[in-house]
């Protein structure tokens, strides 16, 4: 009797299904595609594609795709079969999901080294970016790194509308307490760019630091104009270097995107940014179509888009306190447009400048844009 009860109990807990079937079969393709579009990440989609043949057929129809670059490797290491260097990364071991984006960092290494701290000799060589790994171990031998262009990584996706590529970090090396952010919009060439910088950022983490900030503010005589010392102590020169560096970084990213844009004609939006949120390059549907119709002009010196002659507006504040108590010292905002657009009607509310950054830096941009405006010009480079 006890044996019989135990057998029945087991049967109730682990019943054999009358008709074994894949429960995903009852989910419509439209719902699965909605799920995949919310996932977005190419490596996760790669895992999904090996679940079933149905998933494998649906993945190429995904419209919202995110490519995250895991790490930066030197070209020397990746090309040396005997180097024995292990590269930490994450993701499935599929050649489709390994990515090397060469030429992003090369054009701006010199300026990056000028702006930031000294780097080791191993990182001063030319660099490339890679996505993916070789399995559960989480390590990929440098001798087995596969170099693929972004076009090859995305070639299995046929209907991409919204594409975001995220680099591991910003190209411009700067000190920890220095603020440097930029956003650029491109068509076949630069449409506009906004740069926000500060020589130092002070965050009020204690009453003492807040008092120091107030003391600093009281010592500054700010009448809305640049102080004379700003011209003599290298302050203006540094802001020009920040601006040129941001433009070179943006134009290098834009150059990299050409084959992707040419291959994926369904694109409505493309964003190329970095994990540090230092720089963001954006292209909308009209700008993407413009690039397909009108080829870009490349710089003869390096692999980047030629930057046209520019008109720039600069705003400066020696001390800028935000609503959350954060203080930007030497805060600078630069709004950049090609000179050929100078005759066009400006956006009256300046929304393209104030909306360029996430908070609290959007507020900082709006505060700076209310101050005295300085105009500059820059030749094509």
Backbone torsions as a table, in degrees:
resi	resn	phi	psi	omega
1	UNK	NA	-47.6	178.9
2	UNK	-62.0	-39.6	178.7
3	UNK	-62.5	-39.1	-179.6
4	UNK	-67.5	-40.7	179.3
5	UNK	-65.0	-41.0	-179.8
6	UNK	-64.4	-36.9	179.7
7	UNK	-67.2	-41.1	179.5
8	UNK	-66.7	-38.6	179.8
9	UNK	-61.1	-43.9	179.0
10	UNK	-64.1	-38.3	-178.9
11	UNK	-65.3	-37.3	-179.1
12	UNK	-70.0	-34.9	-178.7
13	UNK	-76.3	-39.8	-177.3
14	UNK	-120.8	69.1	-178.1
15	UNK	-73.3	144.2	174.0
16	UNK	-79.9	125.4	-179.6
17	UNK	-64.4	140.4	-179.9
18	UNK	-65.1	-45.4	177.6
19	UNK	-128.3	107.0	-179.9
20	UNK	-75.7	125.9	179.9
21	UNK	-151.3	160.3	178.9
22	UNK	-80.3	115.5	-176.5
23	UNK	-65.5	-20.3	175.8
24	UNK	-67.3	-18.6	-178.9
25	UNK	-64.8	-23.5	-178.1
26	UNK	-86.0	-7.1	178.4
27	UNK	-88.1	126.8	179.7
28	UNK	-63.4	153.5	178.2
29	UNK	-58.1	-37.0	-178.1
30	UNK	-62.0	-36.5	178.9
31	UNK	-71.3	-41.8	178.4
32	UNK	-62.7	-41.1	178.5
33	UNK	-65.2	-35.4	176.0
34	UNK	-62.4	-41.0	178.2
35	UNK	-65.1	-47.0	-179.1
36	UNK	-62.8	-37.2	178.9
37	UNK	-67.1	-30.8	175.9
38	UNK	-76.3	-25.9	175.2
39	UNK	-71.3	-56.6	173.4
40	UNK	73.8	-50.0	-173.2
41	UNK	-57.8	128.3	-174.1
42	UNK	-64.8	-33.4	-178.4
43	UNK	-72.0	-38.8	175.9
44	UNK	-67.0	-40.5	176.3
45	UNK	-63.2	-33.1	176.4
46	UNK	-63.2	-40.3	176.3
47	UNK	-65.0	-40.4	179.7
48	UNK	-63.0	-35.3	-174.9
49	UNK	-66.9	-20.5	179.8
50	UNK	-92.5	-0.9	-179.9
51	UNK	-69.0	-44.5	-177.7
52	UNK	-158.0	165.1	178.3
53	UNK	-66.4	-33.6	179.3
54	UNK	-64.1	-45.8	177.5
55	UNK	-61.3	-41.6	-179.2
56	UNK	-61.1	-34.4	179.1
57	UNK	-78.0	-26.2	-177.9
58	UNK	-84.7	-32.5	-175.8
59	UNK	-54.6	-42.5	179.4
60	UNK	-62.5	-14.2	179.9
61	UNK	-90.6	-0.1	-179.6
62	UNK	-62.9	135.1	-176.7
63	UNK	-99.9	-23.5	-176.3
64	UNK	-112.2	108.6	-172.9
65	UNK	-125.1	136.8	177.6
66	UNK	-123.5	125.4	176.8
67	UNK	-111.4	116.7	178.7
68	UNK	-107.7	119.5	178.2
69	UNK	-81.8	126.2	-171.3
70	UNK	-81.7	-42.0	-171.4
71	UNK	-153.5	165.8	177.7
72	UNK	-109.8	130.9	177.7
73	UNK	-125.0	154.6	177.4
74	UNK	-81.9	147.1	177.4
75	UNK	-60.5	-33.6	-179.7
76	UNK	-64.3	-44.5	-179.1
77	UNK	-65.3	-43.6	-174.3
78	UNK	-70.8	-23.9	-177.9
79	UNK	-94.4	-8.5	-179.1
80	UNK	-94.6	115.5	-175.5
81	UNK	-71.7	-25.4	-176.0
82	UNK	-101.8	13.7	-174.7
83	UNK	-67.6	-37.4	179.2
84	UNK	68.5	25.9	-179.6
85	UNK	-88.0	131.6	177.4
86	UNK	-94.6	133.2	-179.2
87	UNK	-111.1	117.6	178.1
88	UNK	-70.4	131.6	178.6
89	UNK	-161.9	177.5	-178.2
90	UNK	-137.5	149.7	174.5
91	UNK	129.3	174.0	-177.9
92	UNK	-73.9	156.4	179.6
93	UNK	-90.5	80.8	178.3
94	UNK	-136.4	133.7	-178.1
95	UNK	-61.8	-22.7	179.1
96	UNK	-63.6	-29.6	-173.2
97	UNK	-110.9	32.1	168.8
98	UNK	-115.2	136.0	-171.1
99	UNK	-137.6	130.1	172.2
100	UNK	-124.3	119.1	-180.0
101	UNK	-107.6	88.6	-178.5
102	UNK	-76.4	151.7	172.3
103	UNK	88.4	-0.9	179.0
104	UNK	-71.9	-44.5	-171.0
105	UNK	-89.8	-26.9	-173.0
106	UNK	-52.3	-48.1	-174.6
107	UNK	-65.9	-16.6	-172.2
108	UNK	-121.7	13.5	-179.9
109	UNK	-60.5	-44.7	-175.6
110	UNK	-62.7	-45.4	180.0
111	UNK	-68.5	-38.4	178.6
112	UNK	-61.0	-39.3	179.1
113	UNK	-70.0	-31.6	177.9
114	UNK	-67.8	-40.3	-176.3
115	UNK	-76.1	-35.0	-169.0
116	UNK	-110.9	-176.4	180.0
117	UNK	-68.9	160.8	178.4
118	UNK	-64.2	140.7	-179.8
119	UNK	-111.3	164.0	-179.7
120	UNK	-67.2	158.6	-177.3
121	UNK	-63.8	-29.8	-179.5
122	UNK	-66.7	-29.3	-178.2
123	UNK	-92.7	-3.0	-179.1
124	UNK	-85.8	-7.9	176.7
125	UNK	-78.3	175.2	179.5
126	UNK	-63.7	145.8	-172.4
127	UNK	-120.4	157.8	173.4
128	UNK	-139.2	164.6	-176.5
129	UNK	-117.8	143.3	-176.5
130	UNK	-134.9	148.1	177.5
131	UNK	-125.3	141.7	171.9
132	UNK	108.3	176.7	174.3
133	UNK	-151.3	-175.9	-173.0
134	UNK	-107.2	17.6	176.7
135	UNK	140.1	-163.7	-175.0
136	UNK	-69.6	-19.9	-177.1
137	UNK	-68.2	-21.1	179.0
138	UNK	76.7	9.8	179.7
139	UNK	-126.0	143.1	-179.1
140	UNK	-128.8	117.3	-179.9
141	UNK	-63.2	139.2	-179.4
142	UNK	-60.6	-29.0	-179.5
143	UNK	-71.4	-13.6	-178.3
144	UNK	-112.3	13.2	177.7
145	UNK	-71.2	124.6	176.2
146	UNK	-95.3	127.3	-178.9
147	UNK	-92.9	116.6	179.7
148	UNK	-128.0	143.2	175.6
149	UNK	-76.6	161.2	176.1
150	UNK	-56.9	-34.2	178.9
151	UNK	-61.7	-41.6	179.2
152	UNK	-67.1	-37.5	-179.8
153	UNK	-63.4	-36.9	-174.7
154	UNK	-99.6	7.1	-171.7
155	UNK	-67.1	-22.0	179.9
156	UNK	-83.8	-4.3	177.2
157	UNK	-98.5	125.3	-172.0
158	UNK	-103.5	-17.2	-171.5
159	UNK	-133.2	38.1	-178.3
160	UNK	-67.6	127.9	175.1
161	UNK	-110.2	-38.6	-177.9
162	UNK	-123.5	115.7	-176.6
163	UNK	-122.9	130.3	174.3
164	UNK	-126.3	128.1	175.4
165	UNK	-114.4	126.7	-176.8
166	UNK	-117.4	117.8	176.7
167	UNK	-80.6	160.3	-176.6
168	UNK	-69.0	-31.1	-179.3
169	UNK	-161.2	166.3	179.1
170	UNK	-67.4	152.4	-177.5
171	UNK	-74.4	-24.7	-172.3
172	UNK	-94.8	114.3	178.2
173	UNK	-77.2	122.5	179.6
174	UNK	-133.7	162.3	177.7
175	UNK	-65.3	157.0	-174.4
176	UNK	-60.4	-36.4	-175.0
177	UNK	-92.8	5.4	178.3
178	UNK	-94.2	138.6	177.8
179	UNK	-104.2	128.8	173.9
180	UNK	-148.1	113.0	179.1
181	UNK	-133.8	147.2	177.5
182	UNK	-146.6	154.6	172.5
183	UNK	-138.7	133.4	-178.5
184	UNK	-131.5	140.2	174.2
185	UNK	-112.8	131.2	-177.3
186	UNK	-125.0	147.5	162.1
187	UNK	-112.2	-116.7	171.6
188	UNK	-77.8	-17.2	174.1
189	UNK	-146.5	-174.1	-177.8
190	UNK	-66.0	127.9	172.8
191	UNK	-92.3	-45.9	176.2
192	UNK	-165.6	160.4	178.2
193	UNK	-149.4	141.9	176.8
194	UNK	-125.8	130.0	178.9
195	UNK	-121.0	132.2	176.6
196	UNK	-122.1	126.5	-179.1
197	UNK	-140.1	161.7	175.2
198	UNK	-154.0	140.1	-178.5
199	UNK	-67.8	-25.9	174.1
200	UNK	-159.9	152.0	178.5
201	UNK	-119.6	123.7	180.0
202	UNK	-112.5	119.7	-179.9
203	UNK	-105.9	123.6	-176.6
204	UNK	-73.3	91.6	-179.4
205	UNK	-94.9	-4.1	178.8
206	UNK	-156.0	166.8	177.7
207	UNK	-62.4	-35.9	-178.8
208	UNK	-63.4	-44.9	-179.0
209	UNK	-66.0	-34.4	179.0
210	UNK	-65.4	-39.7	178.5
211	UNK	-66.8	-37.6	177.5
212	UNK	-62.2	-41.3	179.0
213	UNK	-61.6	-44.4	179.4
214	UNK	-62.8	-40.3	178.9
215	UNK	-63.1	-41.5	178.9
216	UNK	-63.5	-42.2	-178.8
217	UNK	-63.7	-39.5	-177.5
218	UNK	-68.2	-23.2	-178.8
219	UNK	-84.4	-10.1	-176.0
220	UNK	-95.0	124.2	176.6
221	UNK	-93.8	95.7	-174.2
222	UNK	-109.4	107.7	177.7
223	UNK	-106.0	15.9	179.2
224	UNK	93.0	-5.4	-179.8
225	UNK	-111.4	160.6	175.6
226	UNK	-71.0	132.5	176.9
227	UNK	-68.3	156.2	-179.8
228	UNK	-58.4	-34.7	-178.2
229	UNK	-64.3	-23.7	-179.1
230	UNK	-62.1	-31.7	-179.9
231	UNK	-84.2	-29.9	-172.5
232	UNK	-93.5	-25.6	-176.3
233	UNK	-97.3	12.5	177.2
234	UNK	88.9	4.9	-178.1
235	UNK	-63.2	-45.9	179.5
236	UNK	-67.6	-40.2	179.4
237	UNK	-60.7	-41.7	179.5
238	UNK	-62.8	-40.4	179.1
239	UNK	-65.2	-35.3	176.6
240	UNK	-65.6	-40.5	177.4
241	UNK	-63.3	-43.5	176.7
242	UNK	-57.0	-45.2	-176.8
243	UNK	-64.8	-47.3	179.5
244	UNK	-63.0	-41.5	179.5
245	UNK	-60.9	-43.5	179.6
246	UNK	-64.3	-40.9	179.8
247	UNK	-66.0	-39.9	178.7
248	UNK	-66.8	-42.3	177.5
249	UNK	-60.9	-43.6	-179.7
250	UNK	-65.3	-43.4	-177.9
251	UNK	-69.9	-30.0	176.0
252	UNK	-68.2	-41.1	177.3
253	UNK	-64.8	-41.4	-178.4
254	UNK	-61.8	-42.6	179.5
255	UNK	-59.7	-39.3	-178.2
256	UNK	-63.0	-28.1	-171.9
257	UNK	-82.4	-9.0	-175.6
258	UNK	-51.0	-53.6	-176.8
259	UNK	-64.4	-33.3	178.5
260	UNK	-65.0	-46.1	-177.8
261	UNK	-64.8	-39.3	179.4
262	UNK	-66.7	-36.1	-176.1
263	UNK	-78.7	-37.6	-173.5
264	UNK	-108.1	88.7	-176.3
265	UNK	-78.3	-6.1	178.3
266	UNK	-86.7	-4.3	-175.6
267	UNK	-61.6	132.2	173.2
268	UNK	-107.3	-24.6	-176.9
269	UNK	-153.0	137.7	178.2
270	UNK	-137.8	129.6	179.0
271	UNK	-129.2	129.3	175.0
272	UNK	-121.4	114.6	-175.3
273	UNK	-135.9	-177.6	177.3
274	UNK	-126.9	160.7	-176.9
275	UNK	-62.4	-26.0	178.2
276	UNK	-81.2	-6.3	-175.8
277	UNK	58.1	31.3	177.8
278	UNK	-73.3	-44.2	-178.5
279	UNK	-137.4	144.9	179.7
280	UNK	-133.3	125.6	173.4
281	UNK	-109.4	130.0	-176.3
282	UNK	-125.7	144.5	173.5
283	UNK	-140.9	127.6	177.1
284	UNK	-95.4	-176.1	-173.9
285	UNK	-60.6	-44.7	-179.5
286	UNK	-64.9	-39.6	180.0
287	UNK	-69.1	-37.3	177.1
288	UNK	-63.6	-43.3	179.3
289	UNK	-66.0	-36.7	178.3
290	UNK	-60.7	-41.9	-179.9
291	UNK	-66.3	-35.2	178.6
292	UNK	-67.4	-36.4	-176.8
293	UNK	-83.4	-39.6	-176.2
294	UNK	-116.2	104.6	-178.0
295	UNK	-59.3	146.8	-179.9
296	UNK	-76.8	160.8	174.6
297	UNK	-97.7	119.9	-177.5
298	UNK	-91.8	146.3	175.7
299	UNK	-71.0	134.9	-179.5
300	UNK	-71.9	-21.5	-175.4
301	UNK	-80.7	-30.5	-175.4
302	UNK	-158.1	173.0	-177.5
303	UNK	-82.6	80.0	176.5
304	UNK	-155.8	162.9	178.1
305	UNK	-73.5	139.4	178.3
306	UNK	-65.5	130.1	177.6
307	UNK	-87.0	124.8	-177.9
308	UNK	-74.3	173.4	173.0
309	UNK	-60.1	140.5	-168.9
310	UNK	-126.6	148.5	164.5
311	UNK	-108.4	133.9	-176.2
312	UNK	-129.5	143.4	171.9
313	UNK	-115.3	131.5	-176.2
314	UNK	-122.2	136.3	175.0
315	UNK	-124.3	141.8	-175.3
316	UNK	-139.5	142.4	173.3
317	UNK	-139.8	124.7	178.7
318	UNK	-63.4	-25.8	-177.8
319	UNK	-148.2	124.1	-179.7
320	UNK	-134.5	114.2	-179.6
321	UNK	-101.8	125.8	-179.4
322	UNK	-89.9	171.5	-175.1
323	UNK	-62.1	-31.7	-178.3
324	UNK	-85.1	6.6	179.1
325	UNK	93.0	-9.0	177.3
326	UNK	-65.4	137.8	-178.9
327	UNK	-115.6	129.3	174.0
328	UNK	-105.8	116.5	177.8
329	UNK	-95.0	132.2	-177.3
330	UNK	65.8	40.1	-177.1
331	UNK	-67.9	134.6	-176.5
332	UNK	-138.8	133.6	175.9
333	UNK	-122.5	130.4	179.2
334	UNK	-126.7	122.0	176.0
335	UNK	-106.1	125.9	-169.6
336	UNK	-123.6	133.8	173.6
337	UNK	-142.4	149.7	176.4
338	UNK	-60.0	145.5	-178.7
339	UNK	-60.4	-31.5	-178.6
340	UNK	-66.8	-15.8	177.9
341	UNK	-92.0	0.2	-174.0
342	UNK	-63.5	-26.7	179.9
343	UNK	-81.7	-13.2	-179.6
344	UNK	-76.1	157.6	-179.0
345	UNK	-69.5	125.5	179.5
346	UNK	-73.0	151.8	173.1
347	UNK	-69.1	116.4	-169.6
348	UNK	-61.6	-37.1	-176.1
349	UNK	-89.7	-1.6	179.1
350	UNK	63.3	29.2	-175.7
351	UNK	-64.4	-30.9	-179.3
352	UNK	-67.3	-21.3	176.2
353	UNK	-87.8	-49.8	-174.6
354	UNK	-70.7	-24.3	-178.2
355	UNK	-96.0	8.8	-175.6
356	UNK	-72.7	-23.9	-173.1
357	UNK	-127.4	152.5	174.0
358	UNK	-74.8	161.8	178.8
359	UNK	-69.3	148.2	7.3
360	UNK	-86.9	3.8	-173.2
361	UNK	-77.0	-20.7	172.1
362	UNK	-63.5	-40.9	175.8
363	UNK	-63.6	-40.7	178.3
364	UNK	-60.9	-41.2	179.3
365	UNK	-64.2	-41.1	179.7
366	UNK	-66.4	-38.9	178.8
367	UNK	-65.6	-41.7	-178.8
368	UNK	-68.6	-36.3	-176.8
369	UNK	-66.8	-13.3	177.8
370	UNK	-87.3	-7.4	-176.7
371	UNK	-88.6	-177.6	-178.7
372	UNK	-62.0	136.9	-176.3
373	UNK	-99.6	135.0	174.5
374	UNK	-115.6	134.8	-176.7
375	UNK	-106.5	137.8	178.6
376	UNK	-134.6	161.1	175.3
377	UNK	-129.5	150.6	179.8
378	UNK	-141.9	136.5	178.5
379	UNK	-74.6	163.0	176.9
380	UNK	-63.3	145.9	177.3
381	UNK	-152.6	NA	NA
